[in-house]
Amino acid sequence: MLFNPKNRFEKIRLYAIIRWAMYIFLIFVSAVLINVGRGVKPIYFIPLCLCICMNEGEYTSAVLGGICGLIIDEACARVFFGFSSILMIAFSVGSVLIFRHMLFKNGINIVILTAVCTFIYQLLDYFFFYAMWNYEGSGQVFSDISIPCIFYTVLISPVVYFIVKQISKRFYPKKAKTIEEAMKV
């Protein structure tokens, strides 16, 4: 028997469950894609977190960024477990505040914000894991791995934005009209 929502609150709850189930599925697919194969791959979680957090609140985005950061650390087999989590929390909460107060919610802004966040992430990753320890040939790691990773991540961000936009457009609750808006016919 299908669940038939009786009122607006039940419908909002049902849509939230469906929306977050789809978001969790996208996170799972991203975790599988980041672990499959070898070579330079994009970091799917950065545009995914930015696109999801564009419509959510600060607390939700902090939890989502922390979880995605832990998945990145696990996929990269990091010794410093939590490094990516701290950065992803900052990126996610920052994107919520930026989109709420400064930017419009469109694909161009997501691509630009993804480029900035990915560049900062890769720069800090290179500094803390290679340059700081003065490994021989560490500059080659930045040019051969970090730069292509930034490029690939920015390249897939419009696709991720389109997928998340379709989910949020279909399953995000519409704003209720006020009495004044309802009276204007």
Helices and strands as residue ranges (DSSP letters): H 8-35, H 45-53, H 58-76, H 83-101, H 107-126, I 127-131, H 138-141, I 142-146, H 147-171, H 179-183
